[in-house]
Amino acid sequence: MPAPELKEIEFTVQLCGRKDGNRMGYIKTSEDDWFGVPPNLLAQFHQGDVCTVEYKAKPRQGGGEWRDITRILSKTSTVPPKVQASRPATNPTDSERMWSCAILEAFIRAGKVELDVTSLAAANKIVTTVYANSFGSKDVRKDDEMDDGIPY
């Protein structure tokens, strides 16, 4: 039996994967051609990639040929790189609570607020009022109070 012939081909990946229990993976091209892919190369292929590969072709009994990719010669990826999603905005209620706790803690550590219910309640009322007037709801920051032309 003759040695497998090495060939080159360029294709667009339509489908790639691996059947359960198989070591080798597969690629289906946009031209409906199928290729076997060794496990060390399979992860480098993604749907939509345009690739030039080297493959070995072995004749099959009954006609046709088995085609197994041996290496990737070039690849143009159409899959955008995964970008870490930015953290969603903090819930306004949680934001106010975090800010208020931080300010109250600073007041307590500085000795400006006593650790009794009346003192803490009074300090909390001041802190939450300052938050509402500074960062609070849109109801507090009315357009007529902010006529500088900058949207909030």
C-alpha positions, 0 to 999 in steps of 0.5 A, spaced: 500 500 500 502 506 498 504 512 503 499 517 504 499 523 500 500 530 503 496 535 500 494 542 502 487 545 502 484 552 504 477 552 507 472 555 511 470 551 517 462 550 518 462 545 523 467 542 528 467 537 534 468 530 536 464 524 537 463 521 544 468 515 545 473 518 539 480 520 540 480 524 533 475 530 532 472 532 525 471 538 521 466 539 516 467 545 511 463 550 507 464 545 501 461 539 505 468 536 505 470 532 512 476 532 515 479 528 521 483 532 526 487 530 531 486 532 538 492 537 539 489 541 533 482 540 534 481 546 539 484 551 534 478 550 529 472 555 530 466 555 526 467 561 521 475 560 521 478 560 514 484 555 514 489 553 510 491 546 512 496 540 510 492 533 510 494 526 508 489 522 504 489 515 504 484 511 499 478 508 502 475 501 500 469 502 495 472 509 493 474 516 495 479 517 501 480 518 508 483 525 509 486 527 516 489 534 517 496 534 519 498 541 521 495 548 520 499 552 515 495 559 516 488 561 519 484 567 519 479 567 525 472 570 524 471 569 532 472 575 536 476 574 542 472 573 548 472 580 552 471 579 560 464 582 561 464 589 565 461 588 572 454 590 572 452 597 576 451 596 583 444 596 585 442 603 588 439 600 594 446 596 595 450 602 593 447 607 599 448 601 604 455 600 602 457 608 602 453 609 609 456 603 612 463 606 610 462 613 612 459 611 619 465 606 620 470 612 619 466 616 624 466 611 629 473 609 628 475 617 629 471 617 635 465 622 632 460 617 633 458 614 640 456 606 640 449 607 642 442 607 638 441 614 639 447 617 636 448 611 631 441 613 628 442 620 628 449 619 624 445 614 619 440 620 618 445 625 616 449 620 612 443 617 608 441 625 607 448 627 604 448 620 600 441 622 597 443 629 596 449 627 592 448 621 589 441 619 590 435 618 586 433 623 580 428 626 584 433 629 588 437 632 582 432 636 578 433 639 572 431 646 574 437 645 580 442 643 575 442 648 569 449 647 566 447 643 560 450 637 562 446 631 562 446 626 569 
